[in-house]
Amino acid sequence: MIINPLKLTLAQAVQEFELDMVGIKTESTIKSYTYTTGWLIDFLGGDVPVDQITVRDLRRWRAAVAGRPGKSVYTLDRHIRSCRRFFNWCVEEGLVEKSPARRLAKPKLPRDEPKAITMPDLEKMLEVAKEDTPRNYAILRFLAETGCRVQGLTTLKMVDLNLAGCRALVREKGQKARRVQFGDITAEIIRAWLVERPNYLIGGPLRDYGSFRRADDALFLGRKGNMTGSGVYYILKTLAKAAGVSRNTNPHAFRHGLARRMLSNRADLGTVSRILGHSDIEVTHKYYAVWTEEELFERHKEFGGLLGEGVLQ
């Protein structure tokens, strides 16, 4: 097989790589790859033939990324993972024979502290949200009960909502659809929002925008059409501030909170993984089954060790 028959440069290969993701990956994922591969182009030069790049080149690039002020080990890890994915794609497309990134080591990441919202903080936010708009209360409860990603909430369509069955069909990473469940109270709050929702379309915040961005299809609306991810962040930040809650209040914190609550109640990892919509149970284990040292100590006492009597006296 002829390698790199079109003699693509790094910049051209990156452009083809990004084009190949359109319609397959989410817009935010593509933007992330564009950002990280942009650093690669800036360092190595866009005109270098992609099949001439070596692991030594990538190690120098890695050192440059690591040396940038304010860049954490997590940023470096993300850059290297993007680099590996790009060169794996190059191998698949016949642009390089072997990936030069296959021997590019990643930094060892520190064990994360839990990123979940705590139950006391969630209860405080729910109390505040009760007095807020039905839309904001519904958004908070929907995230907390379903554990869906923020994209699943912002792209949720009216037709995909089953209030009688307390279920919804959400579309998240790569437009993959999955069903999520919520409780009766959340269903009632959503019904209250549906009573108010037409005001956003007729004579309300959307009066100057009409059906901007297919607002007539979306369950949750913002000022200019469909609710956006940044809009959800703002709502949660506002509720958290009013409730006196200062940490772990982003949309993903509720996803982590649901996972931790289920695991604490002895749900098996496979069940939690499926409820969260993970394609690999290892993702659930690595990023969601995360406990503080004190929590591990308490759980050890609860289960009583090998002898069933707690810590040996």
C-alpha positions as CSV (number, residue, x, y, z in Angstrom):
1,M,0.0,0.0,0.0
2,I,1.3,3.5,-0.9
3,I,1.5,5.6,2.3
4,N,0.2,9.1,2.0
5,P,-0.5,9.0,-1.7
6,L,-1.8,12.6,-1.7
7,K,1.3,13.8,0.2
8,L,-0.9,15.6,2.7
9,T,0.7,18.1,5.0
10,L,0.0,18.2,8.8
11,A,-2.4,21.1,8.3
12,Q,-4.2,19.3,5.4
13,A,-4.5,16.1,7.4
14,V,-5.9,17.9,10.4
15,Q,-8.5,19.5,8.2
16,E,-9.5,16.1,6.8
17,F,-9.6,14.7,10.3
18,E,-12.0,17.4,11.5
19,L,-14.2,17.0,8.4
20,D,-14.4,13.3,9.0
21,M,-16.0,14.0,12.4
22,V,-18.7,16.3,11.2
23,G,-22.1,14.7,11.8
24,I,-20.5,11.9,13.8
25,K,-19.1,13.8,16.8
26,T,-20.7,16.6,18.8
27,E,-19.8,20.2,18.0
28,S,-18.0,20.6,21.3
29,T,-15.9,17.5,20.7
30,I,-14.9,18.7,17.3
31,K,-14.0,22.1,18.8
32,S,-11.8,20.4,21.4
33,Y,-9.9,18.4,18.7
34,T,-9.5,21.6,16.7
35,Y,-8.0,23.4,19.6
36,T,-5.6,20.7,20.6
37,T,-4.4,19.8,17.0
38,G,-4.0,23.6,16.5
39,W,-1.2,23.5,19.1
40,L,0.4,20.7,17.1
41,I,0.3,22.7,13.9
42,D,1.7,25.8,15.6
43,F,4.6,23.9,17.1
44,L,5.6,21.6,14.2
45,G,4.4,23.8,11.3
46,G,1.4,23.1,9.1
47,D,3.5,22.5,5.9
48,V,5.4,19.4,7.3
49,P,4.4,16.2,5.6
50,V,2.3,14.3,8.0
51,D,4.1,11.0,7.3
52,Q,7.5,12.6,8.2
53,I,6.5,13.4,11.8
54,T,8.4,11.3,14.4
55,V,7.9,10.5,18.0
56,R,10.9,12.8,18.8
57,D,9.0,15.6,17.2
58,L,6.0,14.8,19.4
59,R,8.1,14.6,22.5
60,R,9.4,18.1,21.9
61,W,5.8,19.2,21.3
62,R,4.7,17.6,24.6
63,A,7.5,19.4,26.4
64,A,6.3,22.7,24.9
65,V,2.7,22.1,26.0
66,A,3.8,21.1,29.5
67,G,5.9,24.2,29.8
68,R,3.1,26.6,29.0
69,P,2.2,28.8,32.0
70,G,-1.0,27.8,33.7
71,K,-1.4,24.5,31.9
72,S,-2.3,21.6,34.2
73,V,-1.4,17.9,34.0
74,Y,-5.0,17.3,32.9
75,T,-4.6,19.7,30.0
76,L,-1.4,17.9,28.9
77,D,-3.2,14.6,29.2
78,R,-6.1,15.9,27.0
79,H,-3.6,17.1,24.3
80,I,-1.8,13.8,24.2
81,R,-5.0,11.8,23.9
82,S,-6.1,14.1,21.0
83,C,-2.7,13.6,19.4
84,R,-3.0,9.8,19.6
85,R,-6.5,9.8,18.2
86,F,-5.4,12.0,15.3
87,F,-2.5,9.8,14.3
88,N,-4.6,6.6,14.8
89,W,-7.0,8.2,12.2
90,C,-4.0,8.9,9.9
91,V,-3.1,5.2,10.1
92,E,-6.7,4.2,9.3
93,E,-6.7,6.5,6.3
94,G,-3.4,5.3,4.9
95,L,-1.6,8.6,5.6
96,V,1.1,7.1,7.8
97,E,2.2,3.5,8.2
98,K,2.5,3.6,12.0
99,S,1.4,6.2,14.5
100,P,4.3,8.2,15.8
101,A,2.2,8.9,18.9
102,R,1.9,5.2,19.9
103,R,5.1,5.5,22.1
104,L,4.2,9.0,23.3
105,A,3.8,8.6,27.1
106,K,1.0,10.4,29.0
107,P,1.5,11.9,32.5
108,K,0.2,10.0,35.5
109,L,-2.9,11.8,36.7
110,P,-3.5,12.3,40.5
111,R,-6.5,10.4,41.9
112,D,-9.4,12.8,41.7
113,E,-11.5,13.9,44.6
114,P,-15.2,13.4,44.0
115,K,-16.8,15.9,41.6
116,A,-20.4,15.2,42.7
117,I,-22.8,17.6,44.3
118,T,-23.5,16.5,47.9
119,M,-27.1,15.7,49.0
120,P,-27.2,18.6,51.5
121,D,-26.2,21.0,48.8
122,L,-28.7,19.5,46.3
123,E,-31.4,19.9,48.9
124,K,-30.5,23.6,49.4
125,M,-30.7,24.2,45.7
126,L,-34.0,22.4,45.3
127,E,-35.5,24.6,48.1
128,V,-34.4,27.7,46.2
129,A,-35.5,26.3,42.8
130,K,-39.0,25.7,44.2
131,E,-39.5,29.4,44.4
132,D,-37.9,30.1,41.0
133,T,-39.5,29.5,37.6
134,P,-41.0,26.1,36.7
135,R,-38.5,25.8,33.9
136,N,-35.5,26.2,36.2
137,Y,-36.9,23.9,38.8
138,A,-37.6,21.3,36.1
139,I,-34.1,21.6,34.7
140,L,-32.6,21.0,38.2
141,R,-34.7,18.0,39.0
142,F,-34.3,16.5,35.5
143,L,-30.5,16.6,35.8
144,A,-30.5,15.3,39.3
145,E,-32.8,12.4,38.6
146,T,-31.7,11.3,35.1
147,G,-28.0,11.9,35.4
148,C,-28.1,12.9,31.7
149,R,-25.3,15.0,30.1
150,V,-26.1,18.7,29.6
151,Q,-26.4,18.1,25.8
152,G,-29.1,15.5,26.4
153,L,-31.1,18.2,28.3
154,T,-30.6,21.0,25.8
155,T,-31.5,18.9,22.8
156,L,-34.5,17.2,24.4
157,K,-37.5,17.5,22.0
158,M,-41.1,17.6,23.0
159,V,-41.9,14.5,21.0
160,D,-39.2,12.5,23.0
161,L,-40.9,13.2,26.3
162,N,-43.2,10.7,27.9
163,L,-44.6,12.3,31.1
164,A,-47.1,9.5,31.7
165,G,-44.3,6.9,31.8
166,C,-41.8,9.3,33.4
167,R,-39.3,8.7,30.6
168,A,-37.5,10.6,28.0
169,L,-35.3,9.9,25.0
170,V,-32.1,12.0,25.1
171,R,-29.4,12.4,22.6
172,E,-25.9,13.0,23.9
173,K,-22.4,12.2,22.7
174,G,-22.3,11.6,19.0
175,Q,-26.1,11.9,18.8
176,K,-26.5,8.5,20.4
177,A,-30.0,8.2,21.8
178,R,-30.8,6.5,25.2
179,R,-33.8,6.5,27.5
180,V,-33.7,8.1,30.9
181,Q,-36.2,7.9,33.8
182,F,-37.4,10.5,36.3
183,G,-39.9,10.6,39.1
184,D,-43.6,11.7,39.4
185,I,-42.8,15.0,41.1
186,T,-40.4,15.9,38.3
187,A,-43.1,15.0,35.8
188,E,-45.5,17.4,37.5
189,I,-42.9,20.2,37.5
190,I,-42.4,19.7,33.8
191,R,-46.2,19.9,33.3
192,A,-46.1,23.2,35.1
193,W,-43.4,24.4,32.8
194,L,-45.4,23.3,29.8
195,V,-48.2,25.6,30.9
196,E,-45.8,28.5,30.9
197,R,-43.8,27.5,27.9
198,P,-46.0,29.0,25.2
199,N,-45.3,32.4,26.7
200,Y,-41.8,32.0,25.5
201,L,-43.0,31.5,22.0
202,I,-45.8,34.1,21.8
203,G,-45.3,37.5,23.4
204,G,-42.6,36.4,25.7
205,P,-38.8,36.4,25.5
206,L,-38.9,34.9,22.0
207,R,-41.3,37.4,20.6
208,D,-38.6,39.1,18.5
209,Y,-37.1,35.8,17.4
210,G,-40.0,33.7,16.2
211,S,-39.1,30.0,16.0
212,F,-35.3,30.8,16.1
213,R,-33.3,27.5,16.0
214,R,-36.4,25.3,15.9
215,A,-37.6,26.5,19.3
216,D,-41.0,25.0,18.7
217,D,-39.4,21.5,19.0
218,A,-37.4,21.9,22.1
219,L,-38.7,21.2,25.6
220,F,-36.5,23.8,27.4
221,L,-36.2,27.2,25.9
222,G,-33.9,30.1,26.6
223,R,-34.2,33.8,25.6
224,K,-33.3,33.3,22.0
225,G,-34.6,29.8,21.3
226,N,-33.4,26.4,22.4
227,M,-31.7,26.3,25.8
228,T,-27.9,26.2,25.5
229,G,-25.3,24.5,27.6
230,S,-24.0,27.9,28.8
231,G,-27.6,28.8,29.7
232,V,-27.9,25.7,31.9
233,Y,-24.6,26.5,33.6
234,Y,-25.9,30.1,34.3
235,I,-29.1,28.8,35.8
236,L,-27.3,26.4,38.1
237,K,-24.8,29.0,39.1
238,T,-27.6,31.4,39.9
239,L,-29.5,28.8,42.0
240,A,-26.3,27.7,43.8
241,K,-25.4,31.3,44.7
242,A,-28.9,31.9,46.1
243,A,-28.7,28.7,48.1
244,G,-25.2,29.4,49.5
245,V,-23.6,26.5,47.6
246,S,-20.1,27.2,46.3
247,R,-18.8,24.0,44.7
248,N,-19.7,21.1,42.4
249,T,-22.8,22.7,40.9
250,N,-22.1,22.3,37.2
251,P,-24.4,20.0,35.1
252,H,-21.9,17.1,35.3
253,A,-21.8,17.3,39.1
254,F,-25.4,16.0,39.2
255,R,-24.4,13.1,37.0
256,H,-21.6,12.3,39.4
257,G,-24.0,12.7,42.3
258,L,-26.5,10.2,40.9
259,A,-23.7,7.7,40.3
260,R,-22.3,8.0,43.8
261,R,-25.7,7.8,45.4
262,M,-26.5,4.6,43.5
263,L,-23.1,3.1,44.3
264,S,-23.5,4.1,48.0
265,N,-26.8,2.2,48.0
266,R,-24.9,-0.9,46.7
267,A,-26.0,-0.7,43.1
268,D,-23.6,-2.8,41.0
269,L,-21.2,-1.0,38.7
270,G,-22.8,-2.6,35.6
271,T,-26.2,-1.2,36.4
272,V,-24.8,2.3,37.2
273,S,-22.8,2.2,33.9
274,R,-25.9,1.5,31.9
275,I,-28.0,4.1,33.6
276,L,-25.3,6.7,32.9
277,G,-25.1,5.6,29.2
278,H,-21.5,4.6,29.3
279,S,-20.2,2.3,26.5
280,D,-17.5,1.0,28.7
281,I,-17.9,0.0,32.4
282,E,-14.2,1.0,32.9
283,V,-15.3,4.7,32.4
284,T,-17.8,4.4,35.3
285,H,-15.2,2.8,37.5
286,K,-12.4,5.3,36.7
287,Y,-14.3,8.5,36.8
288,Y,-17.4,7.9,39.0
289,A,-16.5,5.4,41.6
290,V,-14.3,7.9,43.3
291,W,-14.3,8.2,47.1
292,T,-12.4,10.3,49.6
293,E,-10.1,8.6,52.1
294,E,-12.6,9.3,54.9
295,E,-15.5,7.8,52.9
296,L,-13.4,4.6,52.2
297,F,-12.6,4.4,56.0
298,E,-16.4,4.6,56.8
299,R,-17.3,2.0,54.2
300,H,-14.6,-0.3,55.5
301,K,-16.1,0.0,59.0
302,E,-19.6,-0.6,57.6
303,F,-18.6,-3.9,55.9
304,G,-16.6,-5.0,58.9
305,G,-13.5,-6.3,57.2
306,L,-12.8,-10.0,56.6
307,L,-14.0,-11.0,60.1
308,G,-17.2,-9.0,59.9
309,E,-16.2,-7.1,63.1
310,G,-14.8,-3.9,61.8
311,V,-11.2,-2.8,62.6
312,L,-9.3,-5.4,64.6
313,Q,-9.0,-4.6,68.3
